[in-house]
Amino acid sequence: SITLTSLKSNDAYNIVTKCILYTLVMFIIPFITLISVNSRIIVALKQSTRMRNRLPSSPAMNQS
């Protein structure tokens, strides 16, 4: 049969571990992911703007 270790049967350890894991999974990891994705979008938009500004403007675009 399976027996729990003294660490696993410690209520304080279980509460702290669950709180830390919950905070990581529900808040910290998604927040870091959101920051990373938004940063990549901002970099891509800046590169796109720089490339667009380097291109010579065509007369068809100036008429509108």
TORKOL-4160 file (C-alpha; in steps of 0.2 Angstrom, whole numbers, padded with zeros to 4 digits, m for minus):
64
<pt num="1" X="0000" Y="0000" Z="0000"/>
<pt num="2" X="0005" Y="0018" Z="m0002"/>
<pt num="3" X="0010" Y="0028" Z="0013"/>
<pt num="4" X="0012" Y="0047" Z="0014"/>
<pt num="5" X="0029" Y="0054" Z="0019"/>
<pt num="6" X="0030" Y="0065" Z="0034"/>
<pt num="7" X="0032" Y="0080" Z="0022"/>
<pt num="8" X="0016" Y="0076" Z="0012"/>
<pt num="9" X="0006" Y="0073" Z="0028"/>
<pt num="10" X="0011" Y="0090" Z="0035"/>
<pt num="11" X="m0004" Y="0102" Z="0033"/>
<pt num="12" X="0007" Y="0118" Z="0032"/>
<pt num="13" X="0018" Y="0111" Z="0018"/>
<pt num="14" X="0002" Y="0106" Z="0008"/>
<pt num="15" X="m0006" Y="0123" Z="0010"/>
<pt num="16" X="0010" Y="0133" Z="0005"/>
<pt num="17" X="0013" Y="0122" Z="m0009"/>
<pt num="18" X="m0004" Y="0123" Z="m0016"/>
<pt num="19" X="m0004" Y="0142" Z="m0014"/>
<pt num="20" X="0012" Y="0144" Z="m0023"/>
<pt num="21" X="0007" Y="0132" Z="m0037"/>
<pt num="22" X="m0010" Y="0141" Z="m0039"/>
<pt num="23" X="m0002" Y="0158" Z="m0040"/>
<pt num="24" X="0011" Y="0152" Z="m0053"/>
<pt num="25" X="m0001" Y="0143" Z="m0064"/>
<pt num="26" X="m0015" Y="0156" Z="m0063"/>
<pt num="27" X="m0006" Y="0172" Z="m0062"/>
<pt num="28" X="0013" Y="0173" Z="m0065"/>
<pt num="29" X="0015" Y="0161" Z="m0080"/>
<pt num="30" X="0000" Y="0169" Z="m0090"/>
<pt num="31" X="0006" Y="0187" Z="m0085"/>
<pt num="32" X="0024" Y="0183" Z="m0092"/>
<pt num="33" X="0016" Y="0175" Z="m0107"/>
<pt num="34" X="0006" Y="0190" Z="m0110"/>
<pt num="35" X="0021" Y="0202" Z="m0108"/>
<pt num="36" X="0031" Y="0191" Z="m0120"/>
<pt num="37" X="0018" Y="0191" Z="m0134"/>
<pt num="38" X="0014" Y="0209" Z="m0132"/>
<pt num="39" X="0033" Y="0213" Z="m0133"/>
<pt num="40" X="0035" Y="0203" Z="m0149"/>
<pt num="41" X="0020" Y="0212" Z="m0157"/>
<pt num="42" X="0027" Y="0229" Z="m0153"/>
<pt num="43" X="0044" Y="0224" Z="m0160"/>
<pt num="44" X="0035" Y="0218" Z="m0176"/>
<pt num="45" X="0025" Y="0233" Z="m0178"/>
<pt num="46" X="0040" Y="0244" Z="m0176"/>
<pt num="47" X="0049" Y="0234" Z="m0189"/>
<pt num="48" X="0035" Y="0235" Z="m0201"/>
<pt num="49" X="0033" Y="0254" Z="m0199"/>
<pt num="50" X="0052" Y="0256" Z="m0202"/>
<pt num="51" X="0051" Y="0245" Z="m0218"/>
<pt num="52" X="0036" Y="0255" Z="m0224"/>
<pt num="53" X="0045" Y="0272" Z="m0221"/>
<pt num="54" X="0060" Y="0266" Z="m0231"/>
<pt num="55" X="0049" Y="0262" Z="m0246"/>
<pt num="56" X="0047" Y="0276" Z="m0259"/>
<pt num="57" X="0029" Y="0282" Z="m0260"/>
<pt num="58" X="0020" Y="0278" Z="m0276"/>
<pt num="59" X="0010" Y="0292" Z="m0285"/>
<pt num="60" X="m0006" Y="0281" Z="m0283"/>
<pt num="61" X="m0004" Y="0281" Z="m0264"/>
<pt num="62" X="m0003" Y="0300" Z="m0264"/>
<pt num="63" X="m0019" Y="0303" Z="m0273"/>
<pt num="64" X="m0030" Y="0296" Z="m0259"/>
